[in-house]
Amino acid sequence: MITYNELYDALRKERYSEQLQFIPKSFMKDVAIYLQDKKEIASKENDDFSDAILKTKKQFENSIAIFKELMLRRKKKILELAFIATETGISKRDFENMLAVEKECFDEIMKTLEKEDKKIAKALKGVDDGDEEMPKNKMVVFIADADEFLDLDGNKLGPFKKGDVANLSQEIANILVIDKKADLIEEE
């Protein structure tokens, strides 16, 4: 069984360390039991709203918030570990501190990142793997002036004035739309 202080302590350790912190393998089960117990106590109807029930309700709410923040911080660290592992080829660091569900998540992220790296390598070699379409162009209308810039191949584009229409690669068009320099002209 876990206590409120142990739950808070786990968050504190995770918050102030760059590395994934150790938590017991039964942690999720223990937290589930703890939260269920607190929920049962907090949901009891009492005419005088005793201090103990009010304190338990507040502790229940805080425990949920603490648990969510703890899991969010751990997910962020797992993502960082996956990025490092794909770049360096080393994936064992902090692996022993992961819960089973986190290890599964880490493995799936690694598979996805490695698959993407292979696709990028194929594209750089000019190999068409058949499942990716050639980039399409998009028509855009400029909603603000844009100075001369380079496209993804290093070719000069522009300058463009507000109201100009251009047929640009999908990537460049998306960047211009995100930067609020242009709007897409929808094809019919």
C-alpha positions, 0 to 999 in steps of 0.5 A: 500500500502506498501513502500520500507522502510516498506518492508526493515523494515519487513526484518530487524525485522525478521533478528534480532529476534528469534521469528516470527515477526508480519506482516499484513494479507494483506502483500502478497497482498500489496507486490504484488501491490507494485512490480507490480507498480515498475515493470511498472515504471521500464519497461518504455522506456525512451530515456534519462534513467532518474535517477528516472527510474534507481532508480526505477529499482534498488529499484524493484530488491532490493525489490524482493531480500528483499522479498525472504530473508524475506520469507526464514527467516520466513520459517526457523522459521516456521520449527523450531517452528514445530520441537519444537511443535512436541517435546513439544506438544505446537504449539501455540507460534508465531501462531498469527504472521503467515500469512494464507499460513504460518499457512497452511504450519505449519499444514502440517509440523506438520502432517508429523512430527507426522506421522513420530513419529508414524511410529518410535514408531511402529518400536520400538515396533516391529509392522509392519505397512505393508507399509515399507519393511524390510531393505535390504543389499547392496554390497559395495566396500571400496575405503578407509581404514575404522577402526572398527565401530558399526552398528545400532544394536551395532555390531562391523564391520570391520576393512576394507581395500581399495578394500574389498567387504562387504554386509552391511545394506542399512543405513550403506552402505549409510553412508559409501558412503556419507563419501566417504569410499565406493562405492555401487556395483550395482545389476543387 
